[in-house]
Amino acid sequence: DIQLTQSPSSLSASVGDEVTLTCRASQSISRYLNWYQVKPGEAPKLLVYGAANLESGVPSRFSAIGSVTEFTLTITALQPEDFATYYCQQSFDTPFNFGPGTKVDV
Amino acid sequence: QVQLQESGPGLVKPSGTLSLTCVVSGDSIVSNNWWSWVRHSPGKGLEWIGEINYSGNTRDNPSLKSRVTISVDKSMTRFYLKLNSVTAADTAVYYCSRRFSVGWNDSFDLWGRGTLVTVSS
């Protein structure tokens, strides 16, 4: 199975800050890496697909890059609604594992 | 607008079978997508359970040790999850989701609101 690790596991930030989240895969997954935002009591929301493509409707303060085994998600000018947990997920091969998440809080 | 909605018992006894239904509206299961189940628990995070396509082809997570059955009904408007021999470790919020797969875009793009299933006697 392909394992994903995320760092940091949590971070504290303030409105207006820029934060960068990292996801690493245990083997090459090319660009088959997605990012989701999860808020308490809500379903996951797809933010980024194919490592670097913003899903329709996602604000441009979100950006992502990466390939092979190293991927990052950056949020510039953090907004109050961005405080959440972010998960990466690989779709290169089954099982379609998720990373353990990075919690972004105040 | 495509919507997914899960339903099923919120409480299942240990060693019993968890059974959930996902109703798909605004789209058809007869499409070039896979229809998935994902669960979210505090202890294990997000976990892909398995999926089915309109042809009835299924794939599931080996970590669940063949306890999973996913099926689709003939109306192609709903699909199902059965997880047998449940334990407390199966307590989680269960989501149904659409996996869209075209080129680099291979992602869970639509989700139901989720349903909490607790395994307890």
Interface residues (C-beta under 8 A of the other chain):
Chain A: D1 R31 Y32 N34 Y36 V38 A43 P44 K45 L46 Y49 G50 A51 N53 E55 Y87 Q89 S91 T94 P95 F96 N97 F98 G99 P100 G101
Chain B: S36 V38 H40 G45 L46 E47 W48 R59 N61 P62 S63 Y95 R99 S101 G103 W104 N105 D106 S107 F108 D109 W111 G112 R113 G114
